Amino acid sequence: MTDAKLKPKSVDGARPDGAEETPQGKASTVEVAPPPDVIEPDPDLTPEEAEQARKKYLLKRFWISARGYWGRSGDGFAWPCSIGLLVMIGMNVGFQYGINRWNRGIFDAIERHDAATVYYLSAVFLPLVAGSVVLVTSQVYVRMMIQRHWRRWLATALIARWLANGRYYQLNLIGGDHKNPEARISEDLRIATESPVDFTAGVISAFLSASTFIVVLWAIGGALTLPIGGTSITIPGFLVVTAVLYAAITSTTIAVIGRHFVKVSEVKNQVEAEFRYTLTHVRENGESIALLGGEEEERNDLDKTFTNVLKQWAQLSHQYMRTTFVSHGSMLIAPVVPVLLCAPKFLEGSMTLGEVMQAASAFAIVQTAFGWLVDNYPRLADWNACARRVASLMMSLDGLERAEQSDALGRIQHGETEGETMLSLNDLAVSLDDGTAVVTETQVEIEPGERVLVAGESGSGKSTLVRAISGLWPWGRGSVDFHADRRLFMLPQRPYIPSGTLRRAVAYPNAADGWPLDEINVALQKVGLEYLNEKLEEEAPWDQILSGGEKQRLAFARLLLHNPDIIVLDEATSALDEKSQDRMMEMVIEELPKVTIVSVAHRAELEAFHSRKITLERREGGAKLVSDIDLIPRKRKGNVLSRLLESPRSLAKGSTDLSKAELSRNKK
């Protein structure tokens, strides 16, 4: 949860015009198609068949979003760059054919001892090489530009969906295959967008090369007559037949021995992501681990995770060994085969040396084209694994989007209050994504200037209620309404400290230069952090440097700078001692006398700073509000919870709470 939600009507933090910020900082509109319909698996399928169907659909789901790059809302460079790449591939095949013809001419000239032709062809060779080098270099540039633009377009769209409506937070609350979304968006998405461009360019180049040089082989090789017994057999286009058979054998072999490559690669990527997450988790919680002396336990956990990584790498290395055995053997044998096949014709004088060398060159090119699968099968397997991981995250986001658009599970509505009411919870019920009730029958109206304390035992749903108010928790029914012209600011128990300067941390979520240094200095002084004023422009890992209490004080400094109308405090003073807590609350009431406060806290001492207290009680079937009392007598609308107080016991409990509050104020 973030520290601030300054616009209740737009709690997702998205731009109001629907545009997102690109990495260059410019707004670009990325239109994302609605999530596809849910496809239920056939109940007659076996578990293995159902898993295969799921994996097949994951690839389909990836392309549903990825192909939009070439659609109406895609990148304007997509089609020009793609067509340009195809043209350059075709031209490069033409230069390959020119070099192939050059091979024939130069060796024929050498065989004839024709010096003039040798010198002429030597001069022609340089332009051929230069043209091919320029084309290949340009082809690499355009290909990588397509990859870069495609990745940016798809990543921007996926990040926008991930951040919208608090989905990045809601993913932690639901089941599904979406662990480590940061790795899926960064590394997996990179591979998922780079490899298809390489594959497409490779397949087209292989097809054009094979088509061109098969004709060359057919024309040069002609027919081969083999005497068998008393008869002879003539094989037309024997070089072409040999090239096709050779490629079929090697490709079939690699497909058989590498049939588990995709599965092994997918598991390897998953355990690598888990290892990175474990390392990040240790770094982010380094202070707690060090204070508890948990290094040994963490090392054991890391060793266990890393051992799993090495195990998967070992399995992957076995796959690489098998495929390398075939591919390297094929690479060594392929250039020799056409020479041996053409040797009889050369020896009998029906084929020149130049034709033999041209045939050898053409055979190698055809074999490379046919052997494209052999060379790229490992990358194809890696792409399958990465595309499925990205698609799994997309499907989890699809589910959240469908839940936002459907009433099947119930959805908490957000609207505007009537009159001067600052915040109202109308028949609010909060549930899990599976429908399990957490909080039920909540009816509360909060007037301007009220300071409301939400109390209850641990696990009674207080923090969940706060998340529902902020818009981060979507499941349930009823509505949360805010005053249309008022701003909401939230202070969670663990304030977020962004990377960068301390000044940025104080101003967050606004820009670092949103307030002059003098105002920031005053805000820090009021919360007792004046000793940090000299370090405002320093970049440091402030999230690790500041203590828990300092972070909470800094959050109160943010509060003063933003000057909101409604404040929601979720255990916002839990890291402070009682005296510091009192100073923070007194400071807020003094500096923002008209602000409306909703607090969630366990400490009874906080009652002295609130005018009203509502109590949640954990019950079977969901927590329920059981008391709503005034800690400071004031005129306000009738008690809207009266219909929920079902027994004299509840009323007695409310009276007891009031007596305790009065005693607390007397002590103060």
C-alpha positions as CSV (number, residue, x, y, z in Angstrom):
1,M,0.0,0.0,0.0
2,T,1.3,3.4,-0.8
3,D,1.4,6.3,1.6
4,A,-0.9,8.6,-0.3
5,K,-4.0,8.4,-2.3
6,L,-4.7,12.0,-3.1
7,K,-7.7,11.6,-5.4
8,P,-10.4,9.3,-4.1
9,K,-12.1,9.3,-7.4
10,S,-9.0,7.9,-9.1
11,V,-7.4,5.7,-6.5
12,D,-5.5,3.6,-9.1
13,G,-3.0,6.4,-9.8
14,A,-3.6,6.1,-13.5
15,R,-3.5,9.1,-15.8
16,P,-7.0,10.6,-16.2
17,D,-6.7,10.5,-20.0
18,G,-5.9,6.8,-20.0
19,A,-2.3,7.3,-21.2
20,E,0.8,5.8,-19.6
21,E,4.3,7.1,-19.1
22,T,6.9,5.6,-21.4
23,P,10.5,5.0,-20.2
24,Q,11.4,8.3,-22.0
25,G,8.9,10.2,-19.9
26,K,6.5,11.0,-22.7
27,A,2.9,10.0,-22.5
28,S,1.8,7.4,-25.1
29,T,-1.6,5.8,-25.3
30,V,-1.5,2.0,-25.4
31,E,-4.9,0.6,-26.0
32,V,-5.3,-2.9,-24.5
33,A,-7.9,-5.3,-25.7
34,P,-10.4,-6.6,-23.1
35,P,-9.4,-9.9,-21.5
36,P,-10.4,-12.9,-23.5
37,D,-13.2,-15.1,-22.2
38,V,-12.4,-17.9,-19.8
39,I,-11.9,-21.3,-21.5
40,E,-12.8,-24.1,-19.2
41,P,-10.8,-27.3,-19.7
42,D,-12.6,-30.3,-21.0
43,P,-13.6,-32.5,-18.0
44,D,-12.9,-35.6,-20.0
45,L,-9.2,-34.8,-20.4
46,T,-6.6,-36.6,-18.2
47,P,-4.5,-34.4,-16.0
48,E,-1.6,-34.7,-18.4
49,E,-3.8,-33.7,-21.4
50,A,-5.3,-30.8,-19.4
51,E,-1.8,-29.6,-18.6
52,Q,-0.8,-29.7,-22.3
53,A,-4.0,-27.9,-23.2
54,R,-3.2,-25.2,-20.7
55,K,0.3,-24.7,-22.0
56,K,-1.0,-24.5,-25.5
57,Y,-3.5,-21.9,-24.5
58,L,-0.8,-19.9,-22.7
59,L,1.0,-19.4,-26.0
60,K,-2.2,-18.3,-27.6
61,R,-2.9,-15.9,-24.8
62,F,0.6,-14.4,-25.2
63,W,0.0,-13.7,-28.9
64,I,-3.5,-12.2,-28.3
65,S,-1.7,-9.3,-26.6
66,A,1.7,-9.4,-28.4
67,R,0.3,-9.2,-32.0
68,G,-1.3,-5.8,-31.1
69,Y,2.1,-4.2,-31.8
70,W,1.2,-4.5,-35.5
71,G,-2.4,-3.5,-35.0
72,R,-4.1,-0.1,-35.2
73,S,-3.0,0.9,-31.7
74,G,0.5,-0.5,-32.1
75,D,3.7,1.2,-32.9
76,G,3.9,3.3,-36.0
77,F,7.4,1.8,-36.8
78,A,6.2,-1.8,-36.7
79,W,5.1,-2.3,-40.3
80,P,7.8,-0.1,-42.0
81,C,10.6,-1.8,-40.0
82,S,9.1,-5.3,-40.6
83,I,8.8,-4.7,-44.4
84,G,12.3,-3.2,-44.5
85,L,13.7,-6.2,-42.7
86,L,12.1,-8.6,-45.2
87,V,13.5,-6.6,-48.1
88,M,17.0,-6.7,-46.7
89,I,16.8,-10.4,-46.1
90,G,15.9,-11.0,-49.7
91,M,18.7,-8.7,-50.9
92,N,21.2,-10.5,-48.7
93,V,20.2,-13.9,-50.3
94,G,20.9,-12.3,-53.6
95,F,24.4,-11.3,-52.5
96,Q,24.8,-14.9,-51.2
97,Y,24.0,-16.2,-54.7
98,G,26.4,-13.7,-56.2
99,I,29.2,-15.0,-53.9
100,N,28.2,-18.5,-54.8
101,R,28.6,-17.8,-58.5
102,W,31.9,-16.0,-57.7
103,N,33.2,-19.3,-56.2
104,R,32.5,-21.2,-59.4
105,G,34.1,-18.5,-61.5
106,I,37.3,-18.1,-59.5
107,F,38.0,-21.9,-59.2
108,D,37.2,-22.4,-62.9
109,A,39.7,-19.7,-63.7
110,I,42.3,-21.2,-61.4
111,E,41.8,-24.6,-63.1
112,R,42.3,-23.0,-66.5
113,H,45.2,-20.9,-65.3
114,D,43.4,-17.8,-66.5
115,A,45.2,-15.0,-64.7
116,A,43.1,-12.2,-66.2
117,T,39.8,-13.7,-65.0
118,V,41.4,-14.4,-61.5
119,Y,42.4,-10.7,-61.2
120,Y,39.0,-9.5,-62.4
121,L,37.1,-11.7,-60.0
122,S,39.4,-10.7,-57.2
123,A,38.4,-7.1,-57.8
124,V,34.7,-8.0,-58.0
125,F,34.9,-9.9,-54.7
126,L,35.4,-6.7,-52.5
127,P,32.1,-5.0,-53.7
128,L,30.3,-8.3,-53.1
129,V,31.6,-8.6,-49.6
130,A,31.1,-4.9,-48.8
131,G,27.5,-5.1,-50.0
132,S,26.8,-8.2,-48.0
133,V,28.4,-6.8,-44.9
134,V,26.4,-3.5,-45.1
135,L,23.1,-5.5,-45.7
136,V,23.8,-7.8,-42.7
137,T,24.7,-5.0,-40.5
138,S,21.6,-3.0,-41.4
139,Q,19.5,-6.1,-41.0
140,V,20.9,-6.5,-37.4
141,Y,20.1,-2.9,-36.6
142,V,16.5,-3.0,-37.9
143,R,15.9,-6.4,-36.3
144,M,17.0,-5.2,-32.9
145,M,15.1,-2.0,-33.3
146,I,11.9,-4.1,-33.9
147,Q,12.7,-6.1,-30.8
148,R,13.4,-3.0,-28.7
149,H,10.2,-1.2,-29.8
150,W,8.1,-4.3,-29.5
151,R,9.4,-5.0,-26.0
152,R,8.8,-1.4,-25.0
153,W,5.2,-1.4,-26.4
154,L,4.2,-4.7,-24.7
155,A,6.0,-3.9,-21.4
156,T,4.3,-0.5,-21.2
157,A,0.9,-2.1,-21.8
158,L,1.6,-4.9,-19.3
159,I,3.0,-2.6,-16.6
160,A,0.0,-0.3,-17.0
161,R,-2.4,-3.3,-16.4
162,W,-0.3,-4.5,-13.5
163,L,-0.3,-1.1,-11.8
164,A,-4.0,-0.2,-12.5
165,N,-6.5,-0.4,-9.7
166,G,-4.0,-1.8,-7.3
167,R,-3.7,-5.1,-9.2
168,Y,0.0,-5.3,-8.3
169,Y,-1.2,-5.6,-4.7
170,Q,-4.2,-7.8,-5.4
171,L,-2.1,-10.4,-7.1
172,N,-0.7,-11.2,-3.6
173,L,-4.2,-12.0,-2.4
174,I,-5.3,-14.5,-5.1
175,G,-4.1,-17.8,-6.3
176,G,-2.6,-18.4,-9.7
177,D,0.7,-18.8,-11.5
178,H,2.0,-15.3,-11.2
179,K,4.9,-15.4,-8.7
180,N,7.7,-13.0,-9.2
181,P,5.9,-10.7,-11.7
182,E,9.0,-8.4,-11.8
183,A,11.0,-11.2,-13.4
184,R,8.3,-12.0,-15.8
185,I,8.0,-8.3,-16.9
186,S,11.7,-7.8,-17.2
187,E,13.7,-10.9,-18.2
188,D,10.9,-13.2,-19.5
189,L,9.3,-10.5,-21.6
190,R,12.6,-9.6,-23.1
191,I,13.2,-13.1,-24.3
192,A,9.5,-13.5,-25.3
193,T,9.8,-10.4,-27.7
194,E,13.4,-10.9,-28.9
195,S,13.2,-14.6,-30.0
196,P,10.1,-14.4,-32.3
197,V,11.8,-11.6,-34.3
198,D,15.0,-13.7,-34.6
199,F,12.9,-16.8,-35.4
200,T,10.9,-15.1,-38.1
201,A,13.9,-13.5,-39.7
202,G,15.7,-16.9,-39.5
203,V,12.9,-18.9,-41.0
204,I,12.4,-16.4,-43.9
205,S,16.1,-16.3,-44.6
206,A,16.3,-20.1,-44.4
207,F,13.3,-20.5,-46.8
208,L,14.7,-18.1,-49.4
209,S,18.2,-19.6,-49.2
210,A,16.9,-23.1,-49.5
211,S,14.6,-22.3,-52.4
212,T,17.4,-20.4,-54.2
213,F,20.2,-22.9,-53.7
214,I,18.2,-26.0,-54.3
215,V,17.7,-24.7,-57.8
216,V,21.5,-24.2,-58.0
217,L,22.2,-27.8,-56.8
218,W,19.6,-29.2,-59.2
219,A,21.2,-27.3,-62.1
220,I,24.8,-28.2,-61.2
221,G,24.4,-31.7,-60.0
222,G,22.0,-33.0,-62.7
223,A,21.4,-36.7,-62.5
224,L,23.6,-39.4,-61.0
225,T,23.7,-42.9,-62.6
226,L,24.7,-45.7,-60.3
227,P,25.5,-49.2,-61.8
228,I,23.9,-51.9,-59.6
229,G,24.5,-55.4,-60.8
230,G,23.8,-55.6,-64.4
231,T,21.6,-52.5,-64.5
232,S,22.0,-48.9,-63.6
233,I,19.8,-46.5,-61.6
234,T,19.5,-42.8,-62.4
235,I,18.8,-40.4,-59.6
236,P,17.7,-37.0,-60.9
237,G,18.8,-34.0,-58.8
238,F,20.9,-36.3,-56.6
239,L,22.5,-33.4,-54.7
240,V,19.0,-32.0,-53.8
241,V,17.8,-35.4,-52.7
242,T,20.9,-35.9,-50.6
243,A,20.5,-32.4,-49.0
244,V,16.9,-33.1,-48.1
245,L,17.6,-36.6,-46.7
246,Y,20.6,-35.3,-44.7
247,A,18.6,-32.4,-43.2
248,A,15.6,-34.7,-42.4
249,I,17.8,-37.1,-40.5
250,T,19.6,-34.4,-38.5
251,S,16.3,-32.5,-37.7
252,T,14.4,-35.6,-36.7
253,T,17.3,-36.7,-34.5
254,I,17.5,-33.3,-32.7
255,A,13.7,-33.3,-32.3
256,V,13.7,-36.8,-30.7
257,I,16.7,-36.3,-28.3
258,G,15.5,-32.7,-27.4
259,R,11.9,-33.5,-26.9
260,H,12.1,-32.6,-23.2
261,F,14.0,-29.3,-23.8
262,V,10.9,-27.0,-23.4
263,K,9.9,-28.5,-20.1
264,V,13.4,-28.4,-18.7
265,S,13.9,-24.9,-19.8
266,E,10.6,-23.7,-18.3
267,V,11.4,-25.2,-14.9
268,K,14.9,-23.7,-15.1
269,N,13.5,-20.3,-15.6
270,Q,11.1,-20.7,-12.7
271,V,13.8,-21.8,-10.2
272,E,16.1,-19.0,-11.4
273,A,13.3,-16.5,-10.7
274,E,12.7,-18.0,-7.2
275,F,16.5,-17.8,-6.5
276,R,16.6,-14.1,-7.4
277,Y,13.5,-13.4,-5.3
278,T,15.1,-15.1,-2.3
279,L,18.2,-13.0,-2.6
280,T,16.2,-9.9,-2.9
281,H,14.1,-10.8,0.1
282,V,17.2,-11.3,2.2
283,R,18.6,-7.9,1.1
284,E,15.3,-6.1,1.8
285,N,15.0,-7.6,5.3
286,G,18.7,-7.5,6.1
287,E,18.3,-5.5,9.4
288,S,15.8,-7.9,10.8
289,I,17.8,-10.9,9.8
290,A,21.0,-9.4,11.3
291,L,19.3,-8.5,14.6
292,L,17.8,-12.0,15.0
293,G,21.1,-13.7,14.0
294,G,19.3,-15.6,11.2
295,E,22.3,-15.7,8.8
296,E,22.7,-19.5,9.2
297,E,19.0,-20.2,8.5
298,E,19.0,-17.8,5.5
299,R,22.1,-19.5,4.1
300,N,20.5,-22.9,4.4
301,D,17.5,-21.6,2.6
302,L,19.6,-20.0,-0.1
303,D,21.7,-23.2,-0.4
304,K,18.6,-25.2,-0.9
305,T,17.2,-22.8,-3.5
306,F,20.5,-22.6,-5.3
307,T,21.0,-26.4,-5.3
308,N,17.6,-26.6,-7.1
309,V,18.9,-24.1,-9.7
310,L,22.1,-26.2,-10.2
311,K,20.0,-29.3,-10.5
312,Q,17.9,-27.8,-13.2
313,W,20.9,-26.5,-15.0
314,A,22.4,-29.9,-14.9
315,Q,19.4,-31.3,-16.6
316,L,19.5,-28.5,-19.2
317,S,23.2,-29.1,-19.8
318,H,22.4,-32.8,-20.7
319,Q,19.9,-31.5,-23.2
320,Y,22.5,-29.1,-24.7
321,M,25.1,-31.9,-24.8
322,R,22.8,-34.1,-26.9
323,T,21.8,-31.4,-29.3
324,T,25.4,-30.1,-29.6
325,F,26.5,-33.6,-30.5
326,V,24.1,-33.7,-33.4
327,S,24.6,-30.1,-34.5
328,H,28.4,-30.1,-34.4
329,G,28.6,-33.4,-36.1
330,S,26.3,-32.1,-38.8
331,M,28.4,-29.0,-39.2
332,L,31.6,-31.0,-39.8
333,I,30.1,-33.6,-42.2
334,A,28.0,-31.2,-44.3
335,P,30.8,-29.6,-46.3
336,V,32.4,-32.9,-47.1
337,V,29.3,-34.7,-48.4
338,P,28.8,-32.7,-51.7
339,V,32.5,-32.9,-52.5
340,L,32.5,-36.7,-52.2
341,L,29.3,-36.9,-54.2
342,C,30.6,-34.7,-57.0
343,A,34.1,-36.3,-57.1
344,P,33.1,-39.1,-59.6
345,K,31.8,-36.5,-62.0
346,F,34.8,-34.3,-61.6
347,L,37.2,-37.2,-62.1
348,E,35.4,-38.4,-65.3
349,G,35.5,-34.8,-66.6
350,S,31.7,-34.0,-66.6
351,M,32.0,-31.4,-63.9
352,T,34.6,-28.6,-63.5
353,L,36.4,-27.7,-60.3
354,G,34.4,-24.5,-60.1
355,E,31.1,-26.4,-60.3
356,V,32.3,-28.7,-57.5
357,M,33.1,-25.8,-55.3
358,Q,29.8,-24.0,-56.2
359,A,27.9,-27.2,-55.4
360,A,29.8,-27.6,-52.1
361,S,29.0,-24.0,-51.2
362,A,25.3,-24.3,-52.2
363,F,25.0,-27.6,-50.3
364,A,26.3,-26.0,-47.2
365,I,23.9,-23.1,-47.5
366,V,20.9,-25.5,-48.1
367,Q,22.0,-27.6,-45.2
368,T,22.2,-24.6,-42.9
369,A,18.8,-23.5,-44.0
370,F,17.3,-27.0,-43.4
371,G,19.2,-27.3,-40.2
372,W,17.8,-24.1,-38.8
373,L,15.7,-26.1,-36.3
374,V,18.8,-28.0,-35.1
375,D,20.6,-24.7,-34.4
376,N,17.7,-22.9,-32.8
377,Y,15.9,-25.6,-30.9
378,P,17.3,-24.6,-27.5
379,R,16.3,-21.0,-28.0
380,L,12.9,-22.0,-29.2
381,A,12.5,-24.0,-26.0
382,D,13.6,-21.1,-23.9
383,W,11.1,-18.8,-25.7
384,N,8.3,-21.2,-25.1
385,A,9.0,-21.2,-21.4
386,C,9.3,-17.4,-21.2
387,A,6.2,-16.7,-23.3
388,R,4.2,-19.0,-21.0
389,R,5.4,-17.3,-17.9
390,V,4.4,-13.9,-19.3
391,A,1.1,-15.3,-20.4
392,S,0.5,-16.7,-16.9
393,L,0.8,-13.2,-15.5
394,M,-1.5,-11.9,-18.2
395,M,-4.1,-14.5,-17.3
396,S,-4.0,-13.5,-13.6
397,L,-4.5,-9.9,-14.6
398,D,-7.3,-11.0,-16.9
399,G,-9.0,-12.6,-13.9
400,L,-8.8,-9.4,-11.9
401,E,-10.1,-7.4,-14.8
402,R,-13.1,-9.7,-15.3
403,A,-13.8,-9.5,-11.6
404,E,-13.8,-5.7,-11.9
405,Q,-16.4,-5.9,-14.7
406,S,-18.5,-8.7,-13.2
407,D,-20.8,-9.0,-10.2
408,A,-20.3,-12.7,-9.8
409,L,-18.1,-12.3,-6.7
410,G,-19.5,-8.9,-5.7
411,R,-17.6,-5.7,-6.1
412,I,-17.2,-2.8,-3.7
413,Q,-18.5,0.4,-5.3
414,H,-16.9,3.8,-4.9
415,G,-18.9,7.0,-5.3
416,E,-19.6,10.4,-3.8
417,T,-21.3,11.3,-0.6
418,E,-24.2,13.7,-0.2
419,G,-24.1,16.9,1.7
420,E,-21.1,17.6,3.9
421,T,-20.4,14.0,4.9
422,M,-16.7,13.3,4.3
423,L,-16.8,9.5,4.2
424,S,-19.6,6.9,4.3
425,L,-19.6,3.1,4.3
426,N,-22.9,1.9,3.0
427,D,-23.8,-1.7,3.7
428,L,-20.2,-2.5,3.2
429,A,-19.1,-6.1,3.3
430,V,-15.6,-7.2,2.5
431,S,-14.8,-10.7,1.3
432,L,-11.9,-12.8,-0.1
433,D,-11.7,-13.5,-3.8
434,D,-13.3,-16.9,-3.2
435,G,-16.3,-15.2,-1.5
436,T,-15.3,-15.9,2.1
437,A,-16.6,-13.0,4.3
438,V,-14.0,-10.9,6.2
439,V,-16.2,-8.0,7.3
440,T,-20.0,-7.8,7.1
441,E,-22.8,-5.3,7.6
442,T,-20.8,-2.1,7.9
443,Q,-22.7,1.1,7.9
444,V,-20.7,4.2,9.0
445,E,-21.0,8.0,8.2
446,I,-18.1,10.3,9.1
447,E,-18.7,14.0,9.3
448,P,-16.1,16.8,8.7
449,G,-13.6,17.1,11.5
450,E,-14.4,13.8,13.1
451,R,-11.5,11.7,14.4
452,V,-12.6,8.1,14.3
453,L,-10.7,5.3,15.9
454,V,-11.4,1.8,14.5
455,A,-10.6,-0.8,17.2
456,G,-10.9,-4.6,17.6
457,E,-8.8,-7.6,18.4
458,S,-6.1,-8.8,16.0
459,G,-7.5,-10.6,13.0
460,S,-10.9,-8.8,13.2
461,G,-10.5,-7.2,9.7
462,K,-9.4,-3.7,10.6
463,S,-6.6,-3.4,8.1
464,T,-8.8,-5.2,5.5
465,L,-11.4,-2.5,6.0
466,V,-8.8,0.2,5.5
467,R,-7.7,-1.5,2.2
468,A,-11.4,-1.5,1.1
469,I,-11.7,2.2,1.9
470,S,-8.5,3.0,-0.1
471,G,-9.8,1.0,-3.1
472,L,-7.0,-1.7,-2.9
473,W,-9.5,-4.4,-1.8
474,P,-12.1,-4.9,-4.5
475,W,-14.1,-7.9,-3.4
476,G,-17.3,-7.6,-1.4
477,R,-20.5,-5.5,-1.7
478,G,-21.9,-2.1,-0.7
479,S,-20.1,1.1,-1.4
480,V,-17.4,3.5,0.0
481,D,-18.2,7.1,-0.8
482,F,-16.0,10.2,-0.4
483,H,-16.9,13.9,-0.6
484,A,-16.4,14.9,-4.2
485,D,-14.1,17.9,-3.4
486,R,-11.9,16.4,-0.7
487,R,-8.6,14.6,-0.9
488,L,-7.6,11.4,0.9
489,F,-4.1,10.7,2.3
490,M,-3.1,7.3,3.7
491,L,-0.4,6.4,6.2
492,P,0.3,2.7,6.4
493,Q,2.2,0.9,9.1
494,R,5.2,0.5,6.9
495,P,5.8,3.8,5.0
496,Y,7.2,3.4,1.5
497,I,10.6,5.1,1.0
498,P,11.4,5.4,-2.7
499,S,15.0,5.2,-4.1
500,G,16.8,8.5,-4.7
501,T,17.3,11.6,-2.5
502,L,15.8,12.1,0.9
503,R,14.0,15.1,-0.5
504,R,12.2,12.8,-3.0
505,A,11.2,10.5,-0.1
506,V,9.6,13.4,1.9
507,A,7.7,14.8,-1.1
508,Y,6.5,11.4,-2.4
509,P,4.2,10.7,-4.2
510,N,4.7,14.1,-5.7
511,A,7.9,15.1,-7.4
512,A,11.0,16.0,-5.3
513,D,10.8,19.7,-6.4
514,G,7.0,19.9,-5.5
515,W,7.8,22.1,-2.4
516,P,10.7,24.5,-1.8
517,L,13.4,23.3,0.6
518,D,12.2,25.8,3.3
519,E,8.8,24.1,3.6
520,I,10.3,20.7,3.7
521,N,12.7,21.8,6.4
522,V,9.8,23.1,8.5
523,A,7.9,19.9,8.0
524,L,10.8,17.8,9.1
525,Q,11.4,20.0,12.1
526,K,7.8,19.7,13.2
527,V,8.1,15.9,13.3
528,G,11.4,15.9,15.1
529,L,13.6,15.0,12.0
530,E,15.4,18.4,11.7
531,Y,18.8,16.7,11.8
532,L,18.0,15.3,8.4
533,N,17.6,18.7,6.8
534,E,21.3,18.8,5.7
535,K,20.9,15.5,3.9
536,L,17.9,16.3,1.8
537,E,19.8,16.2,-1.5
538,E,21.8,13.1,-0.7
539,E,21.1,9.9,-2.6
540,A,21.3,6.9,-0.4
541,P,19.4,3.7,0.5
542,W,17.2,5.6,2.9
543,D,14.8,2.6,3.3
544,Q,17.7,0.8,5.0
545,I,19.2,3.7,6.8
546,L,16.1,5.1,8.5
547,S,14.7,3.3,11.5
548,G,11.0,2.2,11.7
549,G,10.2,5.2,13.9
550,E,12.0,7.6,11.6
551,K,10.1,6.3,8.6
552,Q,6.8,6.9,10.4
553,R,7.9,10.4,11.4
554,L,8.8,11.1,7.8
555,A,5.3,9.9,6.7
556,F,3.8,12.5,9.0
557,A,6.0,15.1,7.4
558,R,4.5,14.1,4.1
559,L,1.1,14.5,5.6
560,L,1.9,18.1,6.6
561,L,3.2,18.9,3.1
562,H,0.2,17.5,1.2
563,N,-2.4,19.0,3.7
564,P,-5.3,16.6,2.8
565,D,-8.9,16.7,3.9
566,I,-9.2,13.0,5.1
567,I,-6.4,11.0,6.7
568,V,-6.5,7.2,7.2
569,L,-3.9,6.0,9.7
570,D,-3.3,2.2,9.6
571,E,-1.1,1.6,12.7
572,A,0.8,4.6,11.6
573,T,2.4,5.2,15.0
574,S,3.2,1.6,16.0
575,A,7.0,2.1,15.8
576,L,6.9,5.2,18.0
577,D,7.1,5.3,21.8
578,E,4.1,6.6,23.7
579,K,5.6,10.2,24.1
580,S,6.5,10.4,20.4
581,Q,3.1,9.1,19.4
582,D,1.4,11.8,21.5
583,R,3.6,14.5,19.9
584,M,2.7,13.3,16.4
585,M,-1.0,13.2,17.1
586,E,-1.0,16.5,18.8
587,M,0.9,18.0,16.0
588,V,-1.6,16.8,13.4
589,I,-4.5,18.1,15.3
590,E,-2.8,21.4,15.8
591,E,-1.5,21.9,12.3
592,L,-4.6,20.4,10.5
593,P,-7.5,21.3,12.9
594,K,-10.2,20.7,10.3
595,V,-8.9,17.4,9.0
596,T,-11.0,14.2,9.2
597,I,-9.1,11.3,10.7
598,V,-9.8,7.5,10.5
599,S,-7.3,5.5,12.6
600,V,-6.7,1.8,13.0
601,A,-4.7,1.1,16.1
602,H,-4.4,-1.3,19.0
603,R,-3.1,1.2,21.6
604,A,-5.8,2.5,24.0
605,E,-3.8,5.7,24.6
606,L,-4.9,6.9,21.1
607,E,-8.5,7.3,22.3
608,A,-7.5,10.6,23.8
609,F,-6.9,12.0,20.3
610,H,-10.1,10.8,18.7
611,S,-13.7,11.9,19.1
612,R,-15.3,8.7,18.1
613,K,-14.6,4.9,18.4
614,I,-16.1,2.1,16.4
615,T,-15.3,-1.5,17.4
616,L,-15.0,-4.6,15.1
617,E,-15.6,-8.0,16.6
618,R,-14.5,-11.2,14.9
619,R,-17.3,-13.6,14.4
620,E,-18.0,-16.8,12.5
621,G,-19.1,-15.7,9.0
622,G,-17.1,-12.4,9.1
623,A,-16.2,-9.6,11.5
624,K,-19.0,-7.2,12.5
625,L,-19.2,-3.7,13.9
626,V,-20.6,-4.0,17.4
627,S,-20.2,-0.6,18.9
628,D,-20.1,3.1,17.8
629,I,-19.6,5.5,20.6
630,D,-18.6,9.2,21.0
631,L,-15.4,9.7,22.9
632,I,-16.0,13.5,22.8
633,P,-19.7,14.5,22.9
634,R,-20.6,16.3,19.7
635,K,-23.6,16.8,17.5
636,R,-23.8,14.6,14.5
637,K,-26.3,12.5,12.7
638,G,-28.1,9.6,14.4
639,N,-26.2,6.5,15.1
640,V,-26.4,4.5,11.8
641,L,-25.2,1.4,13.5
642,S,-28.2,1.1,15.8
643,R,-29.8,-1.6,13.7
644,L,-26.6,-3.6,13.9
645,L,-26.4,-3.6,17.7
646,E,-28.5,-6.7,18.2
647,S,-28.4,-7.3,21.9
648,P,-28.1,-5.5,25.3
649,R,-24.7,-7.0,25.5
650,S,-23.6,-4.8,22.6
651,L,-25.0,-1.7,24.3
652,A,-23.3,-2.6,27.5
653,K,-20.0,-3.0,25.6
654,G,-20.4,0.4,24.1
655,S,-21.0,1.9,27.6
656,T,-17.9,0.2,28.9
657,D,-15.8,1.5,26.0
658,L,-17.1,5.1,26.8
659,S,-16.2,4.7,30.4
660,K,-12.7,3.6,29.5
661,A,-12.3,6.5,27.1
662,E,-13.4,9.0,29.8
663,L,-10.9,7.5,32.3
664,S,-8.1,7.7,29.6
665,R,-8.9,11.4,29.1
666,N,-8.9,12.1,32.8
667,K,-5.5,10.5,33.1
668,K,-4.3,12.8,30.3
